Amino acid sequence: MESEQYLAANLRRAVAEDPRTAELGIRITVRGDNVMLSGDVACADRRAVLEEVLHEAAPQLKILNDVRVTPAGEPEGEEDLR
């Protein structure tokens, strides 16, 4: 079996290179049979697709998804520069 660090690096690469996700800011940690995800994404769909990509890359691992959805819309109102 691959080392946890090597496996985590491969999973980070899968998430970064898959056109469905192309995420660079997601933290991926492997502990035993668990993959822990953390970070922020712009929508719930992206959060779900992260799990899909990881499940395809490592179906034997249990995914613990702690990724937060933080919408990245346009700012509301005017910025007050002083």
C-alpha positions in Angstrom: 0.0 0.0 0.0 1.2 3.5 -0.8 2.3 5.7 2.0 -0.3 8.2 3.3 1.7 11.2 2.2 2.2 9.8 -1.3 -1.5 8.9 -1.6 -2.5 12.4 -0.4 -0.2 13.9 -3.0 -1.8 11.8 -5.8 -5.3 12.7 -4.6 -4.4 16.4 -4.6 -3.1 16.1 -8.1 -6.3 14.3 -9.2 -8.4 17.1 -7.8 -6.2 19.8 -9.4 -6.1 18.2 -12.8 -9.7 16.9 -13.2 -11.6 19.5 -15.3 -14.7 19.0 -13.1 -12.9 20.4 -10.1 -9.5 22.1 -11.0 -9.2 23.0 -7.3 -5.8 24.0 -5.8 -6.9 25.2 -2.4 -8.4 22.0 -1.0 -6.4 20.3 1.8 -6.4 16.6 1.5 -5.1 14.4 4.4 -5.0 10.6 4.4 -5.1 8.8 7.8 -5.4 5.0 7.5 -8.5 4.3 5.4 -9.9 7.9 5.6 -9.4 10.9 3.3 -10.2 14.2 5.0 -11.0 17.2 2.9 -11.0 20.8 4.0 -11.1 24.2 2.5 -13.6 26.4 0.7 -15.4 26.1 -2.6 -17.9 28.5 -4.3 -20.9 26.1 -4.5 -22.4 22.9 -3.2 -22.1 21.2 -6.6 -18.3 21.7 -6.5 -18.2 20.3 -3.0 -20.0 17.1 -4.2 -17.9 16.7 -7.3 -14.8 16.8 -5.1 -16.1 13.6 -3.5 -16.8 12.0 -6.8 -13.3 12.7 -8.1 -11.7 11.3 -5.0 -13.9 8.3 -4.9 -12.9 7.5 -8.5 -9.2 7.9 -7.7 -9.4 5.9 -4.4 -12.6 3.9 -4.1 -11.3 1.9 -1.2 -11.1 5.0 1.1 -13.8 6.6 3.2 -14.1 10.3 2.4 -14.7 12.8 5.2 -15.8 16.0 3.5 -15.3 19.1 5.7 -15.2 21.5 2.7 -17.2 24.7 3.3 -19.3 26.4 0.7 -18.4 30.1 0.5 -20.2 31.8 -2.4 -17.9 34.1 -4.3 -20.3 36.5 -5.8 -19.9 40.2 -6.5 -19.6 42.4 -3.5 -22.8 44.1 -2.3 -23.0 47.9 -2.0 -20.2 50.3 -2.5 -16.7 50.1 -1.0 -16.0 52.9 1.4 -12.4 54.0 1.0 -11.1 56.3 3.7 
